[in-house]
Amino acid sequence: MPKKIRLGILGGGGDSLIGVLHRVASFINDNYEIVGAVFTPELEDSLAFAKEIDIPTNRIYKDFDTLVEEEMKLPEDERIQVCSILTPNFLHFPMAKKLLDNGFNVICEKPMTTTYEEAKILLETQERAGTVFAVTHTYTGYPMVRQMREMIKEGVIGKVHKVDAQYYQGWMNPIIHDKEKRATVWRLDPKKAGISSCMGDIGVHAFNMVEYTTGLRVRSLLCDFNYLYDDNQMDMDGTALIRMDKNVKGVIRASQVATGEENNLTIAVYGEKGGLKWEQENPNYLYKLNDPEPLQVYKPGHGYNSELSLGGTKLPPGHPEGIFDAMANIYLGVAKAIRGEAYNNGEFPTIIDGVRGLNFIENTVASHKNGNVWVDMD
């Protein structure tokens, strides 16, 4: 067994959902060991949290700059090899850039930065550094999403002509209608979240799924947002018509105020010979549609699945796997890349996906603000 990769964590302390997701994911395949962290802005809280989850406290630092400074003093075979950035959005860029400038590998939550310009700067920095950079679009880690990608690549549904991606949540509904509550949520503060809430947080996942599964790029879009209140600067709901390579057309729909919805991410891709559909709330089923034939259901772990899909399956057929396993598959791909091992380019989203995501977010905002017009993507 190769020596475990030394992992640092930035953010994700306390009751953070994203924190526990990343920590559990890093442990699942026995590839990582958390050796250093800044879990929260307050050192005392970080130390207390480290003790709570039984992480050694000797490399729990008071802030990010101290972490980098002190880690760089250590011998290369002792210092952190890769840092996971789990902080609010506005901290992603300065942290990622400094980590790259100092030779660290990076795993970053999305959106990778708060602006497209920052994303391009980060790409240039990463190319100079030559280190591994992953963006955690978690849903690409699901075995049946990977199976969908491989089936489309192999031409199972023929030439793609229609894509429909939806991501509906309802958690913002009780907040957005209360002006006092709105002021307490960082995702509604452009200074911390960036220029978009709904598309920036969840719509970008749907966008990523469209490009990941089809292997095609979105070339232009037309978007319409709903802000609900005049004094709210952040989109709560949005729909984008998209034009892709090879005359493929589609739609990306996202909402944080779809009352009663939990985490309803779905993607359907239709081609000349059939269609494929996947739902995040039922992630172990991939549906194949074809007019003259009965509905077919593909499930994880079976030998009929692709190597990419089976490589992300840890249990025999009939044992459900979920979001922790999906994130763990991304961490597994990153581990291979850090160790210089061979890996499939579908095993983890890269900095290119992060750049594409910011290009998408900014163009949805531009399309809406300019009167719902078509906007070309880079």
TANOR-V733132 format. One record per residue. N is the residue number from 0. RES is the residue in three letters. PHI is phi in whole degrees, 0 to 359 (none if undefined). PSI is psi in whole degrees, 0 to 359 (none if undefined). Layout:
# TANOR-V733132
N,RES,PHI,PSI / N,RES,PHI,PSI
This chain:
# TANOR-V733132
0,MET,none,127 / 1,PRO,299,154 / 2,LYS,299,142 / 3,LYS,294,146 / 4,ILE,281,133 / 5,ARG,278,117 / 6,LEU,250,135 / 7,GLY,250,149 / 8,ILE,237,131 / 9,LEU,243,112 / 10,GLY,88,191 / 11,GLY,78,15 / 12,GLY,277,180 / 13,GLY,62,225 / 14,ASP,265,23 / 15,SER,300,124 / 16,LEU,297,315 / 17,ILE,291,331 / 18,GLY,295,310 / 19,VAL,292,326 / 20,LEU,299,313 / 21,HIS,291,318 / 22,ARG,297,312 / 23,VAL,297,317 / 24,ALA,300,321 / 25,SER,292,334 / 26,PHE,275,333 / 27,ILE,304,315 / 28,ASN,262,12 / 29,ASP,61,35 / 30,ASN,256,345 / 31,TYR,231,154 / 32,GLU,224,123 / 33,ILE,286,118 / 34,VAL,244,346 / 35,GLY,202,157 / 36,ALA,191,160 / 37,VAL,230,93 / 38,PHE,284,325 / 39,THR,218,166 / 40,PRO,294,337 / 41,GLU,258,127 / 42,LEU,302,316 / 43,GLU,301,320 / 44,ASP,292,321 / 45,SER,297,317 / 46,LEU,296,316 / 47,ALA,297,320 / 48,PHE,291,321 / 49,ALA,300,318 / 50,LYS,295,322 / 51,GLU,298,321 / 52,ILE,260,11 / 53,ASP,63,48 / 54,ILE,252,135 / 55,PRO,306,141 / 56,THR,264,358 / 57,ASN,291,343 / 58,ARG,235,35 / 59,ILE,265,116 / 60,TYR,258,159 / 61,LYS,287,332 / 62,ASP,200,173 / 63,PHE,297,315 / 64,ASP,300,322 / 65,THR,294,320 / 66,LEU,303,310 / 67,VAL,297,314 / 68,GLU,300,313 / 69,GLU,287,323 / 70,GLU,294,325 / 71,MET,291,342 / 72,LYS,282,341 / 73,LEU,278,155 / 74,PRO,303,150 / 75,GLU,302,327 / 76,ASP,277,6 / 77,GLU,241,332 / 78,ARG,287,163 / 79,ILE,306,135 / 80,GLN,266,325 / 81,VAL,216,140 / 82,CYS,245,136 / 83,SER,261,125 / 84,ILE,261,111 / 85,LEU,238,24 / 86,THR,273,172 / 87,PRO,305,156 / 88,ASN,306,320 / 89,PHE,294,345 / 90,LEU,268,348 / 91,HIS,302,310 / 92,PHE,295,306 / 93,PRO,298,324 / 94,MET,291,311 / 95,ALA,298,318 / 96,LYS,296,316 / 97,LYS,293,322 / 98,LEU,297,314 / 99,LEU,296,318 / 100,ASP,299,335 / 101,ASN,256,11 / 102,GLY,86,13 / 103,PHE,275,148 / 104,ASN,283,155 / 105,VAL,225,136 / 106,ILE,242,119 / 107,CYS,235,135 / 108,GLU,293,159 / 109,LYS,263,157 / 110,PRO,293,148 / 111,MET,300,323 / 112,THR,218,186 / 113,THR,258,351 / 114,THR,221,155 / 115,TYR,296,322 / 116,GLU,299,316 / 117,GLU,300,319 / 118,ALA,298,319 / 119,LYS,293,322 / 120,ILE,297,318 / 121,LEU,296,321 / 122,LEU,298,315 / 123,GLU,299,319 / 124,THR,296,317 / 125,GLN,294,322 / 126,GLU,295,324 / 127,ARG,290,320 / 128,ALA,288,325 / 129,GLY,72,20 / 130,THR,264,171 / 131,VAL,278,136 / 132,PHE,224,119 / 133,ALA,242,143 / 134,VAL,247,128 / 135,THR,273,72 / 136,HIS,281,88 / 137,THR,304,324 / 138,TYR,292,342 / 139,THR,291,348 / 140,GLY,275,349 / 141,TYR,290,133 / 142,PRO,304,322 / 143,MET,280,340 / 144,VAL,289,319 / 145,ARG,294,323 / 146,GLN,296,318 / 147,MET,302,313 / 148,ARG,303,312 / 149,GLU,291,323 / 150,MET,294,320 / 151,ILE,294,318 / 152,LYS,299,324 / 153,GLU,279,357 / 154,GLY,83,19 / 155,VAL,300,323 / 156,ILE,258,7 / 157,GLY,75,198 / 158,LYS,295,124 / 159,VAL,288,137 / 160,HIS,227,350 / 161,LYS,211,135 / 162,VAL,229,137 / 163,ASP,225,113 / 164,ALA,239,134 / 165,GLN,227,138 / 166,TYR,223,104 / 167,TYR,245,127 / 168,GLN,232,162 / 169,GLY,235,7 / 170,TRP,294,336 / 171,MET,279,347 / 172,ASN,302,313 / 173,PRO,288,349 / 174,ILE,265,314 / 175,ILE,297,334 / 176,HIS,273,0 / 177,ASP,242,110 / 178,LYS,300,322 / 179,GLU,292,318 / 180,LYS,295,322 / 181,ARG,304,324 / 182,ALA,288,347 / 183,THR,262,354 / 184,VAL,258,118 / 185,TRP,295,333 / 186,ARG,292,346 / 187,LEU,260,8 / 188,ASP,252,109 / 189,PRO,303,333 / 190,LYS,291,335 / 191,LYS,254,326 / 192,ALA,262,340 / 193,GLY,99,195 / 194,ILE,276,356 / 195,SER,219,140 / 196,SER,263,294 / 197,CYS,295,305 / 198,MET,291,326 / 199,GLY,289,332 / 200,ASP,264,310 / 201,ILE,242,327 / 202,GLY,301,326 / 203,VAL,293,332 / 204,HIS,295,315 / 205,ALA,297,318 / 206,PHE,301,313 / 207,ASN,299,319 / 208,MET,297,322 / 209,VAL,300,311 / 210,GLU,287,324 / 211,TYR,294,313 / 212,THR,285,323 / 213,THR,272,336 / 214,GLY,74,9 / 215,LEU,253,160 / 216,ARG,251,143 / 217,VAL,286,128 / 218,ARG,257,330 / 219,SER,204,161 / 220,LEU,208,159 / 221,LEU,228,126 / 222,CYS,232,147 / 223,ASP,229,127 / 224,PHE,252,161 / 225,ASN,233,121 / 226,TYR,262,347 / 227,LEU,72,315 / 228,TYR,230,144 / 229,ASP,297,330 / 230,ASP,270,3 / 231,ASN,263,123 / 232,GLN,272,353 / 233,MET,244,137 / 234,ASP,295,139 / 235,MET,254,342 / 236,ASP,201,141 / 237,GLY,201,152 / 238,THR,228,131 / 239,ALA,236,124 / 240,LEU,280,138 / 241,ILE,232,145 / 242,ARG,244,128 / 243,MET,244,180 / 244,ASP,305,156 / 245,LYS,59,33 / 246,ASN,63,23 / 247,VAL,282,134 / 248,LYS,245,156 / 249,GLY,192,185 / 250,VAL,217,140 / 251,ILE,240,121 / 252,ARG,241,133 / 253,ALA,217,144 / 254,SER,206,140 / 255,GLN,253,3 / 256,VAL,234,30 / 257,ALA,278,88 / 258,THR,310,126 / 259,GLY,91,345 / 260,GLU,284,148 / 261,GLU,256,284 / 262,ASN,215,62 / 263,ASN,272,79 / 264,LEU,263,123 / 265,THR,225,150 / 266,ILE,221,134 / 267,ALA,231,133 / 268,VAL,235,126 / 269,TYR,245,134 / 270,GLY,232,182 / 271,GLU,291,338 / 272,LYS,249,356 / 273,GLY,164,184 / 274,GLY,223,160 / 275,LEU,229,138 / 276,LYS,222,137 / 277,TRP,223,142 / 278,GLU,234,126 / 279,GLN,297,329 / 280,GLU,282,351 / 281,ASN,227,65 / 282,PRO,287,348 / 283,ASN,268,12 / 284,TYR,232,128 / 285,LEU,243,122 / 286,TYR,262,130 / 287,LYS,250,122 / 288,LEU,251,141 / 289,ASN,204,129 / 290,ASP,308,309 / 291,PRO,275,357 / 292,GLU,241,158 / 293,PRO,293,158 / 294,LEU,302,133 / 295,GLN,251,143 / 296,VAL,238,120 / 297,TYR,263,139 / 298,LYS,230,156 / 299,PRO,293,154 / 300,GLY,88,351 / 301,HIS,274,152 / 302,GLY,294,344 / 303,TYR,284,350 / 304,ASN,280,163 / 305,SER,287,165 / 306,GLU,298,321 / 307,LEU,297,318 / 308,SER,293,312 / 309,LEU,294,329 / 310,GLY,294,340 / 311,GLY,258,11 / 312,THR,251,125 / 313,LYS,255,347 / 314,LEU,235,159 / 315,PRO,294,162 / 316,PRO,307,144 / 317,GLY,93,354 / 318,HIS,255,106 / 319,PRO,299,140 / 320,GLU,240,153 / 321,GLY,224,210 / 322,ILE,296,323 / 323,PHE,296,320 / 324,ASP,293,322 / 325,ALA,297,313 / 326,MET,295,323 / 327,ALA,299,326 / 328,ASN,294,325 / 329,ILE,294,315 / 330,TYR,299,325 / 331,LEU,296,316 / 332,GLY,298,319 / 333,VAL,297,319 / 334,ALA,300,318 / 335,LYS,299,316 / 336,ALA,295,317 / 337,ILE,297,322 / 338,ARG,277,357 / 339,GLY,76,21 / 340,GLU,273,160 / 341,ALA,291,141 / 342,TYR,208,156 / 343,ASN,282,140 / 344,ASN,290,358 / 345,GLY,265,6 / 346,GLU,279,337 / 347,PHE,203,143 / 348,PRO,291,142 / 349,THR,254,184 / 350,ILE,299,332 / 351,ILE,298,319 / 352,ASP,296,324 / 353,GLY,296,317 / 354,VAL,296,314 / 355,ARG,301,320 / 356,GLY,298,317 / 357,LEU,290,325 / 358,ASN,298,318 / 359,PHE,297,311 / 360,ILE,301,310 / 361,GLU,295,325 / 362,ASN,286,330 / 363,THR,295,318 / 364,VAL,295,316 / 365,ALA,297,318 / 366,SER,300,313 / 367,HIS,295,311 / 368,LYS,291,336 / 369,ASN,268,14 / 370,GLY,98,31 / 371,ASN,59,58 / 372,VAL,249,162 / 373,TRP,288,135 / 374,VAL,232,134 / 375,ASP,278,138 / 376,MET,269,154 / 377,ASP,292,none
